[in-house]
Amino acid sequence: MFDNFNNQLDDLLQRVGQKLQISKSQRELAENRYLSVGTWLSKDETYFKGKDVLIYPQGSLSINTTVKPRKQQEYDLDLVCEINESWQGKDPIKLLDSIERRLREHETYKKMVERKNRCIRLNYANEFHMDILPAHPTDKGNNTNVKVPDRKAEDWKDSNPKGYAQWFNDQLEQYWHVLMEKKAASIQPLPIDEDLNRKPPLKRAVQLIKRYRDIYFEDDLEFAPISIVLTTFAGMYYNGEVSVNEAIDGILEKVILNIPQDGRLKVFNPTNKEEELSERWEGRPDLYEKFLDFIRDFKQHWNKLNKLEGIKDVATELKLMFGETIIEESLKEQAELVEKNRTANTLFIASSGVLVAASKENTVQVRTNTFYGQ
């Protein structure tokens, strides 16, 4: 039905990614709640009085690559609470304690507070948990580097959530350049669905890599690599592919090619080289070896996927990698939308090979008796 395997697979992968991400209503709810938290903290008469407090998202929330947890777990939403004053000479643990104390003074928040190593967590039952990371600017320069407290180290650690989000989004520029070069920027992939929020391949790749991680380590959560390490690898090794399939293949291939013979991979925040994102592997070779096993296993499955013929075999492999229910739902949506456009005689193949839902220049109409899935 689709002009080629890659087009149909990419449509499925887009649909899977859409089902994994936080919904618009959930995002709006999270934004309202973190604004409320920021307001409450800034009105503290003891520690935060008169201080400029800024709350902003970090991690997957800031780059729109959230992934729905497995087994009815909650979304993990990460926020930064940046207090605009110098960190020097200040006790990092006191800052964490001050955030916790202030939240416990709130009638609603006090029942939800959980102390973590670098943040304070608010557990919103059956919705999401919100990790609030306090920070101070590193210096008064024009950069966005910050210092964050660490209980275990009893010291300040370097970070740059704002800079990281900007770096990741800058990696998407390759995608737009490639599209322009191919003169395909105005062609929309099909089936067209008003509710389907299609994202650039890099963002979908990140979501699907994290989803495979969650499936792979479902019974060994302790060994699962953290999301920011996977996201950084994806951003580093993305090469402007316009296909989600090809983006994932290229990212996995380059991670494997860059595994050193001696020592281990080290992943740093591209915008703050003082922050090693993979420091969890230091002194834990078991965690690092599990990561390598995961990457190699994922690449083997992806190679197999691209050798299959027929949507049924493809669906079987995708279910193993990403979960049965989400693949079945995506296949059903794809079939319904294609059938709808075909029946209405509005399904066309563009000269680029991309399916479109309305007559355009250089298109060939898809016959109504073509059987989808064969």
Secondary structure, DSSP 8 states (H G I E B T S, - for coil): --SSHHHHHHHHHHHHHHHHS--HHHHHHHHHHHHHHHHHHHT-SSSSTT--EEEEEETHHHHT-----STT--EEEEEEEEE-S--TT--HHHHHHHHHHHHHTSTTGGGTEEE-SSSEEEEETTTEEEEEEEEEESSSSSS--EEEEETTTTEEEEE-HHHHHHHHHHHTHHHHHHHHHTT-TT---SS--TT-----HHHHHHHHHHHHHHHHTTT-GGG---HHHHHHHHHHH----S-HHHHHHHHHHHHHHT--SSS----EETTEEEEETTGGGTT-HHHHHHHHHHHHHHHHHHHHHTT--SHHHHHHHHHHHH-HHHHHHHHHHHHHHHHHHHHTT--EEETTS-EESS--TTEEE--TT--TT-
